[in-house]
Amino acid sequence: MKLIQAALALLLATAFASGQVVINEVVYDDTGADNREFVELYNAGPIAVDISGWMLENADNFGISLMGTVVVPLGTTILPGAFFVFGNTGVPNLVVTIPLNSLENDMEIVRLKDAGGVIQDAMTYECNLQAVGFPFAEIEGQGVWGNHASTDTSPTSWSRWTDGLDTNDNGRDFGNLPMTPGTSNNIATNLMPWANNFDASVFEQADVNFIGSFINPFVMDPTLISAHNPNVVSPSPQGGQCLTAMDPTGGGDCALFVSAPASDFAFEAQVYLSAYSIPVTTVPAEYQTWSIGVRGTTGAFHNHPAGHPGALPVAPAQNNNGNTGLAWEYIHNATLGTGLLKLVDEGNGGADEVVLATYAITAGVNDGWQRLRLVVAGDVVDANFGGVIGVPSSGNRTLALTTTAGVGGFYFGYREFIMNNTLARPLLIDDITLVAGTAPFSVFLQNPTTSMMTVHNRGTVAGADTWNIFSLEACPGGVGTGPYLGLCTSDFNFLLSQLMMPAGSDPFHIVPAGTDYNFGPVPLIAGLYVEVLSFDVNGGGLNNIATIDSILLN
């Protein structure tokens, strides 16, 4: 009986452990001779796993495998927290060699099978190609959407954000990170909070806090022509130098802030929006695009976010650049001299993107240097176009909810579709502030349909008496400048009556069950202006006083 129990225990332990071995990092294309491609495994489980006879294979939409089946030698074990590398000769920490150019440079699936032929993990890349005949049923989530190439001078890879992270969604699990075959993907250093106006940086030198896919972001003066700024523009409101993202040889480029991945971010900066026109019409139309995002990543080439320019307009599903997380996207039609700024919930990089706000950019009206803000805290997105840095209520503000969970990084990318590169105007960023951390206590009002309002509280304390106090009067100095903790009113009793309401008088006096609370939508009068102040009483005093939000009901 004890032998049977021991055998069952061993069987169960083996079954559990095998499910903890994952594909952890992949390079399938490099800019040299395609001679440093690799697939790294990682044992995320608590016990060693015998992978003798396990198999690595790949396939495209035609079922073709240039790799064939690569078998792990007998007597091979991966210890807990250890790595195993299949790759080309010369790849660091190589264990098993794979043929040169055996990983295709387009849509492909890489499978890891155990000795019995059962798929233990799979990773699919360049899913934006959506090739007919591909085994879509095997893709985890929507796969890795963007295109990638690892340069010899700035080697990156598709890597899990942290070793072994596996939500069965490639698009949320993998990021464009520094290449580390056989060693940890984890970026242990947390550089945030981080702020830089680049005035103390060396002109025409790369910023050491970023890694680029082809060219690292460079510090430059926007008023001077240089290799990384072929056309001068006015100085930013902050003045001095700024950061740019551009590959002077043409094409696309992206950059990742080399800091530990996070879920909650607050980003704010001055960003230049181009709306000039090129006097020569070409086919297809000439475009420039860029993105700035958090809680995610982007593809190495930063392909056009709306598909190939010659095919515009196209469905939102054609998110070819591979952005994930939440991002500001800009599309500059240089042929027409128009621009479109979009706030996008990129999701996992595939066809699930949701446009949260759009702004048409017109030359001489709202182009040039503009403040962009993007805060993601839990499931709340709080973003601004225009306005004053440091003032959340200023400019055009968007408040929305997101279902895009998980961790990621701060990234940006630029791509030009300009025939003459000397006419390009790259992404320019100045006066960056970047913070990551716990979601702050916040409240916001949402107008989902005409004359309907919803109240959202985030970061509440379960069981704590919490108040939402409403005013129907705007403060002359702007939102949050009133004498009553930021509110204005000509009748203080109106505010006091709300404060005196008993617990359970939603949405005024609430006792939340958790860290979030929603009330509504409720019908109100069109044209009604509302401001709301939130706080709780916990430990005998006022706590968690939220930034005041406002809404004008349509």
C-alpha positions in Angstrom: 0.0 0.0 0.0 2.8 2.4 0.9 4.5 1.7 -2.5 1.2 2.6 -4.3 0.9 5.8 -2.2 4.5 6.7 -3.0 4.0 6.0 -6.7 0.8 8.1 -6.7 2.6 10.9 -4.9 5.5 10.8 -7.4 3.0 10.9 -10.3 1.1 13.8 -8.9 4.4 15.7 -8.1 5.6 15.1 -11.6 2.3 16.3 -13.1 2.3 19.4 -11.0 5.9 20.2 -11.6 5.8 19.7 -15.4 3.1 22.4 -15.6 5.5 24.8 -13.9 8.1 24.7 -16.7 7.4 27.5 -19.1 8.9 29.2 -22.2 10.4 32.2 -20.5 12.2 34.2 -23.2 12.5 34.1 -27.0 14.7 35.8 -29.7 13.5 34.7 -33.2 15.1 37.5 -35.3 18.3 39.5 -35.0 19.7 42.2 -37.2 23.0 40.4 -37.8 23.2 36.9 -39.3 20.3 35.5 -37.3 22.9 33.6 -35.4 21.8 34.3 -31.8 18.3 33.1 -31.7 17.1 31.1 -28.7 14.3 29.8 -26.6 14.7 29.8 -22.8 12.8 27.6 -20.3 12.3 28.4 -16.7 11.1 26.2 -13.8 8.7 28.2 -11.8 7.7 25.4 -9.5 9.0 24.3 -6.0 10.6 21.0 -7.1 13.1 19.8 -9.7 11.6 18.6 -13.0 13.1 15.8 -15.1 12.7 17.1 -18.7 14.5 14.1 -20.4 12.9 13.5 -23.8 11.0 16.8 -23.8 10.7 18.4 -27.2 10.8 21.9 -28.6 9.2 22.5 -32.0 7.8 25.3 -34.1 5.3 25.8 -36.9 4.0 28.5 -39.2 0.5 28.7 -40.8 1.5 26.0 -43.4 2.6 23.6 -40.6 6.2 24.0 -41.7 8.9 23.7 -39.0 12.4 24.8 -39.9 13.5 23.6 -36.5 12.1 20.1 -36.7 11.9 18.5 -33.3 14.7 19.2 -30.9 14.8 16.6 -28.1 16.2 17.2 -24.6 18.9 14.6 -23.7 18.3 11.9 -21.1 19.2 12.7 -17.6 18.3 16.4 -17.8 16.7 18.1 -14.8 15.7 21.7 -14.2 16.0 22.8 -10.6 13.5 25.2 -9.1 14.2 28.7 -10.3 16.7 27.5 -12.9 16.9 28.0 -16.7 17.5 25.9 -19.7 18.5 27.4 -23.1 17.9 26.1 -26.6 19.8 28.3 -29.1 22.4 28.9 -31.7 26.1 28.3 -31.1 27.5 31.3 -29.2 24.3 32.1 -27.3 25.2 32.6 -23.6 24.4 29.7 -21.2 23.5 27.5 -24.2 22.5 23.9 -23.3 21.0 22.4 -26.5 21.8 23.7 -30.0 19.1 24.5 -32.6 19.7 25.0 -36.3 20.5 28.4 -37.7 17.5 30.4 -38.9 15.1 27.7 -37.6 12.9 30.3 -35.9 10.9 32.1 -38.7 10.8 35.9 -38.7 7.0 36.1 -39.0 3.9 34.6 -37.3 4.9 31.3 -35.7 4.1 29.2 -32.7 6.8 27.6 -30.5 5.7 24.6 -28.5 7.2 22.8 -25.5 6.1 19.2 -25.3 6.8 16.7 -22.6 8.2 13.2 -23.3 4.7 11.9 -23.9 4.0 14.6 -26.6 1.7 16.7 -24.4 2.0 20.5 -24.9 3.3 22.0 -21.6 3.6 25.6 -22.9 3.3 27.6 -26.1 4.4 31.0 -27.2 3.1 32.7 -30.4 4.6 35.8 -31.9 3.8 38.4 -34.7 0.1 37.6 -34.3 -0.8 40.9 -36.1 -0.2 39.0 -39.4 -3.3 36.8 -38.7 -2.1 34.2 -41.3 -4.8 31.9 -42.7 -4.3 28.3 -41.7 -2.5 29.1 -38.4 -3.4 26.9 -35.4 -5.3 29.7 -33.6 -6.8 27.3 -31.0 -3.3 26.8 -29.5 -2.6 30.5 -28.9 -2.6 31.7 -25.3 -4.8 34.8 -25.3 -4.1 36.6 -28.6 -0.4 35.8 -28.6 2.4 38.3 -28.8 1.0 40.8 -31.3 4.0 43.0 -32.3 7.0 42.4 -34.5 10.4 42.1 -33.0 14.1 42.2 -34.0 17.0 42.0 -31.6 19.9 44.3 -32.6 23.5 43.4 -32.0 24.1 46.8 -30.4 21.0 46.9 -28.2 19.9 43.2 -27.7 16.3 42.8 -26.6 13.9 39.8 -26.5 10.3 38.9 -25.8 10.6 38.1 -22.1 8.1 37.3 -19.4 7.9 40.4 -17.2 9.1 38.3 -14.3 10.5 34.8 -14.5 7.7 32.3 -14.8 4.8 34.8 -14.9 2.0 32.9 -16.7 -1.6 34.0 -17.0 -2.1 32.0 -20.2 -2.1 35.3 -22.2 1.1 35.8 -24.1 0.2 39.5 -24.8 0.1 40.3 -21.1 2.9 38.0 -19.9 5.6 39.1 -22.3 7.4 42.4 -22.8 10.1 43.8 -25.0 13.0 43.6 -22.5 16.8 43.4 -22.3 18.0 40.0 -23.5 19.1 37.7 -20.7 19.4 34.0 -21.9 20.0 31.6 -19.0 19.7 34.4 -16.4 16.8 36.2 -14.8 14.4 38.4 -16.7 13.6 40.3 -13.6 14.5 44.0 -13.5 15.1 44.4 -9.8 15.9 48.1 -9.8 12.9 50.4 -9.3 13.9 53.9 -10.7 10.5 55.4 -9.9 9.6 58.0 -8.9 11.7 59.6 -11.7 11.7 63.1 -13.1 13.9 64.6 -15.8 13.9 67.7 -17.9 17.2 66.6 -19.6 18.8 70.0 -19.2 21.7 68.4 -17.2 22.1 65.6 -19.7 24.8 65.4 -22.4 23.6 66.7 -25.8 23.4 64.1 -28.5 24.0 61.2 -26.0 21.7 58.3 -25.3 19.7 58.4 -22.0 21.1 55.5 -19.9 17.7 54.8 -18.3 16.2 53.5 -21.5 16.9 50.7 -23.9 15.9 51.1 -27.5 15.1 48.4 -30.1 17.4 49.9 -32.7 18.5 53.3 -31.3 18.4 54.3 -27.7 16.5 57.5 -27.0 18.8 60.5 -27.4 19.0 63.9 -25.6 18.8 66.8 -28.0 17.9 70.5 -28.3 14.6 70.9 -30.3 15.8 74.2 -31.7 18.9 72.6 -33.3 19.2 70.3 -36.3 21.0 67.1 -35.5 21.1 63.5 -36.5 18.2 62.8 -34.2 16.2 66.0 -35.0 16.2 66.7 -38.8 13.8 69.7 -38.3 13.8 72.3 -35.6 10.8 73.2 -33.5 10.2 75.7 -30.8 11.5 75.0 -27.3 9.1 73.2 -24.9 7.4 75.3 -22.2 10.1 74.1 -19.8 12.8 75.1 -22.2 16.2 73.5 -22.8 16.8 70.0 -24.0 14.4 67.1 -24.4 14.4 63.4 -25.3 13.8 62.0 -28.8 13.0 58.6 -30.2 14.1 58.2 -33.8 16.2 55.9 -35.9 18.1 58.3 -38.3 18.4 55.5 -40.9 14.6 55.4 -41.1 11.8 53.0 -40.1 10.7 52.5 -36.6 12.1 52.4 -33.1 10.9 51.8 -29.6 12.2 52.4 -26.1 11.6 50.8 -22.7 12.3 52.5 -19.3 14.6 50.0 -17.6 12.9 49.8 -14.3 11.0 47.1 -12.4 7.6 46.4 -14.0 4.5 47.8 -12.2 0.8 47.9 -12.4 0.0 51.4 -11.3 1.6 54.4 -13.1 1.4 58.1 -13.2 3.0 59.7 -16.2 3.1 63.4 -17.2 5.2 65.3 -19.7 5.4 67.9 -22.5 5.1 66.2 -25.9 5.3 67.7 -29.3 2.4 67.1 -31.7 3.3 67.7 -35.4 0.6 68.9 -37.8 2.7 70.2 -40.7 2.1 69.2 -44.3 4.5 67.9 -46.9 3.9 69.6 -50.2 4.5 66.5 -52.3 1.8 63.9 -52.5 2.9 60.3 -52.6 1.2 57.0 -52.7 0.6 55.7 -50.1 0.1 58.8 -48.0 3.0 59.9 -45.8 2.6 59.3 -42.1 4.3 59.5 -38.8 3.1 57.7 -35.7 4.2 57.5 -32.1 2.9 56.0 -28.8 3.6 56.6 -25.1 2.3 53.9 -22.8 2.3 52.4 -19.4 1.5 48.9 -17.9 2.7 47.3 -21.2 5.1 47.2 -24.1 5.3 47.7 -27.8 6.9 46.0 -30.8 10.4 46.7 -31.8 9.4 48.3 -35.1 6.5 50.2 -33.7 4.4 49.5 -36.8 1.5 51.8 -37.7 -1.2 51.5 -34.9 -4.0 51.4 -37.5 -2.5 49.1 -40.1 -0.6 50.0 -43.2 -1.0 53.7 -44.1 -2.0 52.8 -47.7 -5.0 50.9 -46.3 -6.4 53.6 -44.0 -8.9 53.7 -42.6 -9.0 50.2 -41.3 -10.7 48.4 -38.4 -9.3 48.9 -34.9 -8.3 45.3 -34.9 -5.4 46.2 -37.1 -3.2 47.3 -34.2 0.1 46.3 -35.9 2.5 48.0 -33.6 1.8 45.6 -30.7 1.1 48.2 -28.0 -0.2 46.6 -24.8 -1.4 48.3 -21.6 -2.7 51.9 -21.8 -1.3 54.5 -24.2 -1.5 57.8 -25.9 -1.2 57.2 -29.7 -0.6 59.9 -32.3 -1.1 59.6 -36.1 0.2 62.5 -38.2 -0.9 62.5 -41.8 1.9 64.6 -43.2 0.4 64.6 -46.7 -2.8 66.3 -45.5 -1.3 68.2 -42.6 -3.6 66.8 -40.0 -3.2 64.8 -36.8 -5.2 62.5 -34.6 -4.4 61.9 -30.9 -6.0 58.9 -29.3 -6.1 57.6 -25.7 -6.3 53.8 -26.1 -6.8 50.9 -23.8 -4.5 48.6 -25.8 -5.4 45.4 -23.8 -3.1 42.5 -24.6 -2.0 44.0 -28.0 -4.6 42.3 -30.2 -8.0 43.0 -31.5 -9.4 44.0 -28.0 -8.2 47.6 -28.0 -10.7 50.3 -26.9 -10.4 54.0 -27.9 -11.2 56.0 -24.8 -10.8 59.5 -26.2 -9.8 61.2 -29.5 -8.6 64.7 -30.4 -8.3 66.1 -33.9 -5.0 68.1 -34.0 -5.0 71.2 -36.2 -2.0 73.3 -37.2 -1.9 76.6 -35.3 -4.7 75.5 -33.0 -3.7 72.7 -30.7 -0.5 71.3 -32.2 3.0 71.9 -31.0 4.1 71.3 -27.4 1.2 70.0 -25.3 1.0 68.5 -21.9 0.0 64.8 -21.8 -0.9 63.0 -18.6 -1.8 59.3 -18.1 -2.5 57.8 -14.7 -3.5 54.1 -14.3 -4.5 53.1 -10.8 -6.1 49.7 -10.4 -9.0 49.8 -12.9 -9.1 53.6 -13.2 -7.7 55.5 -16.1 -7.3 59.3 -15.6 -5.7 61.2 -18.5 -5.3 64.7 -19.8 -4.5 66.4 -23.1 -3.5 70.0 -22.6 -3.6 72.0 -19.5 -1.0 72.6 -16.8 1.5 70.1 -15.5 0.7 69.2 -12.0 -3.0 70.2 -12.2 -5.1 67.1 -12.8 -8.3 69.0 -13.4 -6.8 71.2 -16.2 -7.0 70.6 -19.9 -9.2 68.0 -21.6 -9.7 65.2 -19.1 -10.8 61.6 -19.6 -11.8 59.3 -16.8 -12.6 55.7 -17.6 -12.4 52.1 -16.4 -10.1 49.4 -17.7 -10.1 45.7 -17.6 -6.4 45.5 -18.7 -4.8 44.0 -15.6 -1.3 42.8 -14.9 2.1 44.4 -14.9 4.2 46.1 -17.6 6.6 48.9 -18.2 6.7 52.5 -19.4 7.5 52.6 -23.1 7.3 54.8 -26.2 7.8 54.2 -29.9 8.1 56.2 -33.1 7.6 55.2 -36.8 8.0 57.2 -39.9 6.4 56.5 -43.3 8.1 59.5 -44.9 9.8 59.2 -48.3 12.4 61.8 -47.4 13.7 61.3 -43.9 15.0 64.9 -43.7 11.3 65.9 -43.6 10.5 63.7 -40.6 9.8 65.1 -37.1 10.3 62.5 -34.4 8.7 62.0 -31.1 9.9 64.8 -28.7 9.3 64.5 -24.9 10.3 66.9 -22.2 9.8 67.5 -18.5 8.9 63.9 -17.7 7.5 62.8 -14.3 7.0 59.1 -13.8 5.6 57.4 -10.6 4.7 53.9 -9.9 3.0 52.6 -6.7 -0.1 51.8 -4.9 -3.4 53.0 -6.3 -4.3 56.3 -4.7 -7.7 57.0 -3.1 -9.7 58.6 -5.9 -13.2 59.5 -7.0 -14.6 60.3 -10.4 -17.9 61.0 -12.1 -18.8 59.4 -15.4 -21.4 60.4 -17.9 -22.0 57.1 -19.8 -25.1 58.3 -21.5 -27.1 61.5 -21.9 -28.0 63.0 -18.5 -26.9 59.8 -16.6 -24.1 60.0 -13.9 -22.1 57.2 -12.2 -19.9 57.7 -9.1 -16.8 55.6 -8.9 -14.7 55.4 -5.7 -11.3 53.7 -5.8 -8.8 52.9 -3.1 -11.5 52.9 -0.3 -10.9 51.2 3.0 -13.3 48.3 3.7 -15.6 49.1 6.6 -14.5 52.7 7.0 -17.2 55.5 7.0 -16.7 57.2 3.7 -18.3 60.4 2.4 -18.9 61.7 -1.1 -19.9 65.4 -0.7 -21.4 67.1 -3.8 -21.5 70.7 -4.8 -23.5 72.2 -7.7 -21.4 75.3 -8.0 -18.2 75.9 -9.8 -15.3 77.6 -8.0 -14.1 80.9 -9.7 -10.5 79.7 -9.4 -11.1 76.3 -10.9 -11.9 72.8 -9.6 -10.6 72.2 -6.1 -9.9 75.8 -5.2 -12.9 76.4 -2.9 -12.9 77.1 0.9 -14.6 73.8 1.9 -11.8 71.3 1.4 -11.8 72.5 -2.2 -15.5 72.8 -2.8 -17.5 76.1 -3.4 -21.0 76.7 -2.3 -23.2 79.7 -1.5 -25.1 77.6 1.1 -22.9 75.7 3.5 -26.0 73.9 4.9 -26.3 72.1 1.6 -22.9 70.5 2.2 -23.6 70.0 5.9 -26.8 68.1 5.2 -24.9 65.6 3.2 -22.3 65.2 5.9 -25.0 64.4 8.5 -26.6 61.6 6.5 -26.5 58.2 8.2 -24.4 55.3 6.9 -26.0 53.6 4.0 -27.2 56.8 2.4 -25.6 56.1 -0.9 -23.8 57.7 -2.6 -23.3 60.3 0.2 -22.3 58.3 3.3 -21.1 54.9 2.4 -19.4 52.0 4.1 -17.6 50.2 1.3 -17.1 46.4 1.5 -13.8 46.6 -0.3 -11.4 48.8 -2.2 -13.9 50.1 -4.7 -17.5 51.4 -4.8 -19.8 52.2 -7.7 -23.1 54.0 -7.6 -25.4 54.5 -10.6 -25.9 55.3 -13.3 -28.7 57.6 -12.1 -30.6 60.1 -14.3 -30.0 63.8 -13.6 -30.9 67.1 -15.3 -29.0 67.8 -18.5 -26.7 70.9 -18.1 -26.2 70.2 -14.4 -22.7 70.9 -13.1 -21.4 68.7 -10.3 -18.3 68.6 -8.2 -17.5 65.8 -5.7 -15.1 65.6 -2.7 -14.4 62.2 -1.1 -12.8 61.3 2.2 -13.1 58.7 5.0 -13.0 58.9 8.8 -10.7 56.2 10.1 -8.8 56.4 13.4 -10.5 59.5 14.6 -9.6 61.9 11.7 -10.2 62.7 8.1 -8.2 60.4 5.8 -7.8 59.6 2.1 -9.0 63.0 0.9 -9.3 62.5 -2.9 -8.7 65.0 -5.6 -12.0 66.8 -6.4 -13.6 65.8 -9.7 -16.2 67.6 -11.7 -18.7 66.8 -14.5 -21.1 68.8 -16.7 -24.0 66.5 -17.6 -24.9 66.4 -21.3 
